[in-house]
Amino acid sequence: MDPLLYLGVLVILFLLWIKVKGIDYVIIHQRWIFVCLFLLPLSVIFDVYYYVRAWIIFKVCSAPKLHDQRVRDIQRQVCEWQKEGGKTRMCTGRPGWLTVSLRVGKYKKTHKNIMINMMDILEVDTKRQVVRVEPLASMGQVTALLNSIGWTLPVLPELDDLTVGGLVMGTGIESSSHIYGLFQHICVAYELVLADGSLVRCTEKENSELFYSVPWSCGTLGFLVAAEIRIIPARKWVKLRYKAVHGLDAICKTFAEESANKDNQFVEGLQYSLNEAVIMTGTMTDNAEPDKINRIGHYYKPWFFKHVEKFLKEDSGAVEYIPLRHYYHRHTRSIFWELQVNQGKHIIRTILTFTNAFVFVHRIYAPSGAQRCEQFCGLRTRLQI
Ligand SMILES: Cc1cc2nc3c(=O)[nH]c(=O)nc-3n(C[C@H](O)[C@H](O)[C@H](O)COP(=O)(O)OP(=O)(O)OC[C@H]3O[C@@H](n4cnc5c(N)ncnc54)[C@H](O)[C@@H]3O)c2cc1C
């Protein structure tokens, strides 16, 4: 039979099956169908768009020049709101489906949406050890750029899609926070457009009240248009030590002790039951033992939390060397494929279990802009240092 005919028959059978089961059943219980047929292709298109966009911006080196214009555009929108009498409140116009948070704010429908189209890294100043970024620059973008030129953020929240704006205005934490604090503690300056349309810069010394009030303010004080963030030298690898710990008291004690030990640059615990956990401690290094290298970010590697679970059985502990960027984004793949909205008892459920295949390479390794910017951002920044 003609392959097209086969395909046609399959499509008809598929549609009949959806009709019999009901669309609700398919979307809730067979999410993989929705993911494979719609979400994945749409996500590829979305990423290609941003890839091309990053390429054009690199070619014309326009990010810093465009920044002032974009700020003026936000000021214009705020002034318009004032002229309209400021009847409703303002909020950021970023749609809920773009954010990492599972909540889609209903207020976005009723408030005046201010469109903040600012997603670039503006400047890396290696002398001052500071990177200046726009609020929608994501952690994937930031590591792609900084790590490629030998720098990194002291606190690098691990999901690629988390944005600087969300981490400052919401919250941000990582496995190095026992040394450096929360994401806001590595920020040295914020630039905001306030409700009167003015542009204000604040630091520890300049407008310091505003500076200390911005973190966790969820956009209530103004619109963030840029942030300056501390950077530190990066190393190639993270030497990661895995230690299985049994018993809740022992888990808490080990975690507290390892966090107090400032030689550990990274401390993380993954708990698999009330009494079983693996506590991981890491340090950055340029030298790796070749037989202990594990590039956990590759698409064919198991999800990180599944990989770590294996060490529960190894009471003697184990050591691995993980490429720095792979370490930073170690949970990105599994979070994306696993997470579903709370249903009954189970908050975390599996959407797809067979994602370690090449066909899923796109969304697995480059959920939003991690790889796509890698080639361009490195070059772009070198031009701006
Ligand atoms: C599944 C999941 C995993 C997570 N993992 C981590 C993690 O590993 N590490 C971690 O630190 N956190 C994590 N978080 C928490 C996350 O950091 C916060 O939810 C963060 O605020 C989300 O960032 P976002 O970029 O999606 O921001 P958004 O959700 O878009 O924004 C957060 C808040 O900031 C405000 N805001 C954003 N940009 C601006 C702006 N330019 N001007 C004014 N206000 C603004 C928004 O209005 C909103 O109130 C996780 C959350 C989820 C749901």
The ligand as a Tripos MOL2 file, in Angstrom:
@<TRIPOS>MOLECULE
LIG
   53    58     1     0     0
SMALL
NO_CHARGES

@<TRIPOS>ATOM
      1 C1          9.8290   23.9810   38.5200 C.3       1 LIG1
      2 C2         10.5470   25.0970   39.1980 C.ar      1 LIG1
      3 C3         11.9010   24.9640   39.4330 C.ar      1 LIG1
      4 C4         12.5990   25.9720   40.0410 C.ar      1 LIG1
      5 N1         13.9260   25.8160   40.2360 N.ar      1 LIG1
      6 C5         14.6320   26.7900   40.7970 C.ar      1 LIG1
      7 C6         16.0380   26.6920   40.9720 C.ar      1 LIG1
      8 O1         16.6170   25.6990   40.6110 O.2       1 LIG1
      9 N2         16.6900   27.6990   41.5620 N.ar      1 LIG1
     10 C7         16.0400   28.8160   41.9560 C.ar      1 LIG1
     11 O2         16.6740   29.6930   42.4690 O.2       1 LIG1
     12 N3         14.7200   28.9510   41.7950 N.ar      1 LIG1
     13 C8         14.0010   27.9800   41.2390 C.ar      1 LIG1
     14 N4         12.6460   28.1350   41.0870 N.ar      1 LIG1
     15 C9         11.9910   29.3520   41.5690 C.3       1 LIG1
     16 C10        12.2130   30.4740   40.5480 C.3       1 LIG1
     17 O3         13.4900   30.9990   40.7560 O.3       1 LIG1
     18 C11        11.2450   31.6120   40.7380 C.3       1 LIG1
     19 O4          9.9680   31.1010   40.5100 O.3       1 LIG1
     20 C12        11.5880   32.7350   39.7750 C.3       1 LIG1
     21 O5         10.9950   33.8990   40.2360 O.3       1 LIG1
     22 C13        11.0950   32.3840   38.3930 C.3       1 LIG1
     23 O6         11.7990   33.0940   37.4740 O.3       1 LIG1
     24 P1         11.1870   33.4930   36.0610 P.3       1 LIG1
     25 O7         12.3610   33.9080   35.2760 O.co2     1 LIG1
     26 O8         10.3200   32.4380   35.4930 O.co2     1 LIG1
     27 O9         10.3680   34.8180   36.4860 O.3       1 LIG1
     28 P2          8.8500   35.2460   36.4090 P.3       1 LIG1
     29 O10         7.9900   34.1650   36.9880 O.co2     1 LIG1
     30 O11         8.5770   35.7730   35.0720 O.co2     1 LIG1
     31 O12         8.8920   36.4610   37.4190 O.3       1 LIG1
     32 C14         8.9230   36.3230   38.8320 C.3       1 LIG1
     33 C15         8.4460   37.6160   39.4510 C.3       1 LIG1
     34 O13         9.3340   38.6790   39.0990 O.3       1 LIG1
     35 C16         8.6480   39.7370   38.4570 C.3       1 LIG1
     36 N5          9.4760   40.2540   37.3840 N.ar      1 LIG1
     37 C17        10.1450   39.5410   36.4470 C.ar      1 LIG1
     38 N6         10.8080   40.3790   35.6210 N.ar      1 LIG1
     39 C18        10.5600   41.6270   36.0420 C.ar      1 LIG1
     40 C19        10.9640   42.9140   35.5920 C.ar      1 LIG1
     41 N7         11.7680   43.0810   34.5630 N.pl3     1 LIG1
     42 N8         10.5170   43.9980   36.2620 N.ar      1 LIG1
     43 C20         9.7040   43.8540   37.3200 C.ar      1 LIG1
     44 N9          9.2780   42.6690   37.7990 N.ar      1 LIG1
     45 C21         9.7070   41.5620   37.1720 C.ar      1 LIG1
     46 C22         7.3710   39.0970   37.8960 C.3       1 LIG1
     47 O14         6.3430   40.0480   37.7420 O.3       1 LIG1
     48 C23         7.0590   38.0620   38.9540 C.3       1 LIG1
     49 O15         6.3740   38.6470   40.0290 O.3       1 LIG1
     50 C24        11.9270   27.1510   40.4710 C.ar      1 LIG1
     51 C25        10.5650   27.2850   40.2350 C.ar      1 LIG1
     52 C26         9.8770   26.2840   39.5900 C.ar      1 LIG1
     53 C27         8.4090   26.4550   39.3300 C.3       1 LIG1
@<TRIPOS>BOND
     1     1     2 1
     2     2     3 ar
     3     2    52 ar
     4     3     4 ar
     5     4     5 ar
     6     4    50 ar
     7     5     6 ar
     8     6     7 ar
     9     6    13 1
    10     7     8 2
    11     7     9 ar
    12     9    10 ar
    13    10    11 2
    14    10    12 ar
    15    12    13 ar
    16    13    14 ar
    17    14    15 1
    18    14    50 ar
    19    15    16 1
    20    16    17 1
    21    16    18 1
    22    18    19 1
    23    18    20 1
    24    20    21 1
    25    20    22 1
    26    22    23 1
    27    23    24 1
    28    24    25 2
    29    24    26 1
    30    24    27 1
    31    27    28 1
    32    28    29 2
    33    28    30 1
    34    28    31 1
    35    31    32 1
    36    32    33 1
    37    33    34 1
    38    33    48 1
    39    34    35 1
    40    35    36 1
    41    35    46 1
    42    36    37 ar
    43    36    45 ar
    44    37    38 ar
    45    38    39 ar
    46    39    40 ar
    47    39    45 ar
    48    40    41 1
    49    40    42 ar
    50    42    43 ar
    51    43    44 ar
    52    44    45 ar
    53    46    47 1
    54    46    48 1
    55    48    49 1
    56    50    51 ar
    57    51    52 ar
    58    52    53 1
@<TRIPOS>SUBSTRUCTURE
     1 LIG1         1 GROUP 0 **** ****
